[in-house]
Amino acid sequence: MERDIAMIVNEDVEVGQIEKIISKKAKKILESIKLFDIYRDEKIGIGKKSVAYSLIFRDKKKTLSDSEITSVMDGIVAELEKTLGATLRK
């Protein structure tokens, strides 16, 4: 199952920090994480950048439900907000 996530963070936040949080919160069901966009523009704020990832989730033992993935994504977003001050880009 694939999901994309885009967030706005301070310019000094490193993508490695973001990826570490995503990996930690997704635990063993995260099969791959791919950075596909870093965007800077005055419209999103001075000293800010938008970072977007494509995430692929898979469980080798069972089929994942949409609600399971949504729960994991909610945990990822909450941790990114708490730890890095990220805001979800809609």
Beta strands, then each sheet from edge to edge (+ up, - down):
strand 1: 2-10
strand 2: 30-39
strand 3: 48-57
strand 4: 87-88
sheet 1: 2+ 3- 1+ 4-
end
